[in-house]
Every structure is written in structure tokens, then in C-alpha cells.
Amino acid sequence: MSRPPFLTLPAGARGHRLRTARGEFAVHDVRPFSAARGTVLLLPGFTGSKEDFIALLEPIAAAGFRAVAVDGRGQYESPGPRQEAAYQQDELAKDALAQATALTATTEDPVHLLGHSLGGLIARAALLRDPGAFASLTIMSSGPAAISATQQARTKLLIDALTVMDMESVWQAMRELDPPEAADEASPPDVREFLHQRWIGTVPEQLIATGRQLNGEPDRVGELAGVRMPTHVLSGEVDYAWPVALMDEMAERLSARRTVIAGAGHSPNAEEPQATAEALTAFWRSLG
């Protein structure tokens, strides 16, 4: 899971609930001090939340863009029903479109869409559903189709556990089976407690439904290439969910900008946020 380096919002940022035609979503929202060059909508990954982008907010705003990081339905502080059908990919794509519509309701700023990991698959589905809703697409640490075989097996184990155990029991079981990493022990106490509370706050049916999506996602790169949307594929040097070589190939198929963040793994947004923000904002600025 993505591990934010800290939890304090930067100056000028605020947490609030974004009202849309499909309900309210918890967001972190920061605007630039001068006129915005555009708005960036940030979709988190599997087991993630808006906090995964917290270290990107200040540098994105400093580059002249409004940044809005969202908890998807059923993620952490955004409510969601206890039915798996509510979290099918098409439903989550419609949510992203509704969020973009709400963000442009009072401004003509273009919306640049970014999805991390699972969020990349949702972002792709949203863009394919309505390409005109977005000015660009950034796919961060997300591949062309299903996750790697090893991760599919791990995700299936998690899905099976979630169908018979409560969230706290699953959390404790994960801690026993997969001892805390050094990064976990090095994290501030408030971040470690946040990771626990985020897990408890997530709707289990959301994890079950989206876990199945990760395991069964088809290759839709050909469809996306046909849209001819300005696209950026960004990842770390290594990735446990999708081989980096697959992301290289996907970028070629999309004729997309390709960025590899040195020293980063699956979550360059949290692991190397400054270099990641510089690469992202350079892409958005290049679009005019």
C-alpha cells in the first residue's frame, strides 16, 4: 500500500467534501496563488486514499495547477454501500467523470486526470467513456491489463479473507503474515496509525470488487490509443504490481511520454514526490 511520508496539508490546502451528481467525495484541494493553468484530479490506488498524494500538492500548486486528490466511493472518508455492484469499474469511472464535472462547474480550467495503480485503470475507463471530459491522462504505476501473477495470488488471498473476516481481523492477519517493513517502522507514529484507520474505514466490498478488477482487467491499450489523448506513463524503477517493461511497452503503444523516477518503486508520489511533481507539471505545462 502507498505510505504517505506525512499527513499535514500544505499551506493553502483544505480538506472538504466535493459535491457531485453522484454523491459527495472527501478531497484534499489546493489552489495556486495565481491564476490556475488547469486542474489536476488525482485518483488513488487499491487500499489507497487521497493522502497518498499529499506530498505532491504543494509542488503542483506552485507550478500553477489546482490539485484535487479524492477518496473514491468506499475509500477511507468517502461513504459507500455494502454491495459489490456499486464498485464495478464502470460505476467508479462514472464517479470520476462526475468529479471532473463538479470541478469545472465554476471554471473553464481543463481537467488533467491522473490515476495511480488501480486508479490508472479507473482513469482509463473514465476517459474511454467520455474523452472530452479531460485535457490529458497520466497513468502512474499502472499497466496495460491485470497485475502480475504473484500479485494476483496475493490479491485473491485477500479477497477470500475479506469474505469471511471483519476488517480488523484481516488487518491483524496481514501484519502476522507480512511483518512490518523497515519503511513502516521508520514512518512517524501518526502515519502508522493512519494506515490502520484508513484500512478500517474502507468498505470491504470496495476492496473485493476492485481486487477482482486488478486480477481480471483486460488489455484496453488499443482502445485508448484510438482516442489520441495526450498521455503520460510514469513509474518508479521497479514495481511489484506490473513489470516496468510492460509499462515501457504500453507507453510505446500509446505514443505517450514516458518517465521513470529514479529511486522509486510502486508509489513514486510518496517515495520521490519532488521528482515526480517536476515530471508531472512539466508534462501538463507542455500542453499549453
Backbone hydrogen bonds, N-H to C=O, Kabsch-Sander energy under -0.5 kcal/mol:
donor,donor_aa,acceptor,acceptor_aa,energy
13,A,10,P,-2.0
14,R,29,D,-2.2
16,H,27,V,-1.9
18,L,16,H,-0.6
18,L,25,F,-3.3
19,R,17,R,-0.6
20,T,23,G,-1.5
23,G,20,T,-1.5
25,F,18,L,-1.8
27,V,16,H,-2.9
28,H,69,A,-2.3
29,D,14,R,-2.7
30,V,67,A,-2.4
31,R,12,G,-0.5
37,R,64,G,-3.5
38,G,64,G,-0.5
39,T,110,P,-3.0
40,V,66,R,-3.2
41,L,39,T,-0.5
41,L,112,H,-2.5
42,L,40,V,-0.6
42,L,68,V,-2.7
43,L,41,L,-0.6
43,L,114,L,-2.9
48,G,45,G,-2.1
52,D,49,S,-1.8
53,F,50,K,-1.8
54,I,51,E,-1.7
56,L,53,F,-1.9
57,L,53,F,-0.9
58,E,54,I,-0.5
60,I,56,L,-2.2
61,A,57,L,-2.4
62,A,58,E,-2.5
63,A,59,P,-1.1
64,G,61,A,-1.8
65,F,60,I,-1.8
66,R,38,G,-2.4
67,A,30,V,-2.5
68,V,40,V,-2.8
69,A,28,H,-2.4
70,V,42,L,-2.0
71,D,26,A,-2.6
72,G,70,V,-0.6
74,G,78,S,-0.7
74,G,79,P,-0.8
75,Q,72,G,-2.6
76,Y,74,G,-0.6
78,S,75,Q,-2.6
86,A,83,Q,-1.3
87,Y,84,E,-2.2
88,Q,85,A,-1.3
91,E,88,Q,-0.7
92,L,88,Q,-2.0
93,A,89,Q,-2.4
94,K,90,D,-2.0
95,D,91,E,-1.7
96,A,92,L,-1.9
97,L,93,A,-2.0
98,A,94,K,-2.3
99,Q,95,D,-2.5
100,A,96,A,-2.2
101,T,97,L,-2.3
102,A,98,A,-2.3
103,L,99,Q,-2.0
104,T,100,A,-1.5
105,A,102,A,-0.8
107,T,104,T,-0.6
112,H,39,T,-3.4
112,H,110,P,-0.6
113,L,111,V,-0.6
113,L,136,S,-2.3
114,L,41,L,-2.7
115,G,138,T,-2.3
116,H,43,L,-2.6
117,S,115,G,-0.5
117,S,140,M,-2.8
119,G,116,H,-2.5
120,G,117,S,-1.5
121,L,117,S,-1.1
121,L,118,L,-0.6
122,I,118,L,-2.0
123,A,119,G,-2.8
124,R,120,G,-2.2
125,A,121,L,-2.1
126,A,122,I,-2.4
127,L,123,A,-2.5
128,L,124,R,-2.4
129,R,125,A,-1.6
130,D,126,A,-2.0
133,A,130,D,-1.8
134,F,131,P,-1.4
135,A,111,V,-2.9
136,S,111,V,-0.8
137,L,230,P,-2.4
138,T,113,L,-2.7
139,I,232,H,-2.9
140,M,115,G,-2.6
140,M,138,T,-0.7
141,S,139,I,-0.6
141,S,234,L,-2.8
146,A,217,E,-1.1
147,I,214,L,-2.0
148,S,241,A,-2.8
152,Q,148,S,-2.5
153,A,149,A,-2.0
154,R,150,T,-1.8
155,T,151,Q,-2.7
156,K,152,Q,-2.3
157,L,153,A,-1.8
158,L,154,R,-1.9
159,I,155,T,-2.6
160,D,156,K,-2.6
161,A,157,L,-2.1
162,L,158,L,-2.6
163,T,159,I,-1.2
164,V,161,A,-1.4
165,M,161,A,-1.9
170,V,166,D,-2.2
171,W,167,M,-2.4
172,Q,168,E,-2.4
173,A,169,S,-2.2
174,M,170,V,-2.6
175,R,171,W,-2.0
176,E,172,Q,-1.7
177,L,173,A,-2.4
178,D,174,M,-2.5
185,E,181,E,-2.0
186,A,182,A,-1.9
187,S,183,A,-0.9
187,S,184,D,-0.7
191,V,188,P,-0.7
192,R,188,P,-2.1
193,E,189,P,-2.3
194,F,190,D,-2.1
195,L,191,V,-2.4
196,H,192,R,-1.4
197,Q,193,E,-2.6
198,R,194,F,-3.2
199,W,195,L,-1.8
200,I,196,H,-2.3
201,G,197,Q,-2.2
202,T,198,R,-0.8
202,T,199,W,-1.0
203,V,74,G,-2.7
206,Q,203,V,-1.0
207,L,203,V,-1.4
208,I,204,P,-2.5
209,A,205,E,-2.5
210,T,206,Q,-2.5
211,G,207,L,-2.3
212,R,208,I,-1.8
213,Q,209,A,-1.4
214,L,210,T,-2.3
215,N,211,G,-1.7
216,G,212,R,-1.4
217,E,213,Q,-1.4
220,R,144,P,-1.0
220,R,218,P,-0.7
224,L,220,R,-2.2
225,A,221,V,-2.8
226,G,222,G,-1.4
227,V,223,E,-0.6
227,V,224,L,-1.4
228,R,224,L,-0.7
228,R,225,A,-0.7
229,M,224,L,-0.5
232,H,137,L,-2.2
233,V,257,R,-3.2
234,L,139,I,-2.4
234,L,232,H,-0.6
235,S,259,T,-1.9
236,G,265,G,-0.7
237,E,261,I,-0.7
237,E,264,A,-2.0
238,V,264,A,-1.2
246,L,243,P,-1.0
247,M,243,P,-1.3
248,D,244,V,-2.3
249,E,245,A,-2.3
250,M,246,L,-2.3
251,A,247,M,-2.2
252,E,248,D,-1.8
253,R,249,E,-2.4
254,L,250,M,-1.7
255,S,251,A,-0.6
255,S,252,E,-1.0
256,A,251,A,-2.6
257,R,231,T,-2.4
259,T,233,V,-2.4
261,I,235,S,-3.0
261,I,259,T,-0.5
262,A,260,V,-0.7
264,A,261,I,-1.7
270,A,267,S,-1.4
271,E,267,S,-2.7
272,E,268,P,-1.8
276,T,272,E,-2.1
277,A,273,P,-2.9
278,E,274,Q,-2.3
279,A,275,A,-1.9
280,L,276,T,-2.5
281,T,277,A,-2.8
282,A,278,E,-1.8
283,F,279,A,-1.6
284,W,280,L,-2.3
285,R,281,T,-2.6
286,S,282,A,-1.6
287,L,283,F,-0.6
287,L,284,W,-1.1
288,G,285,R,-1.7
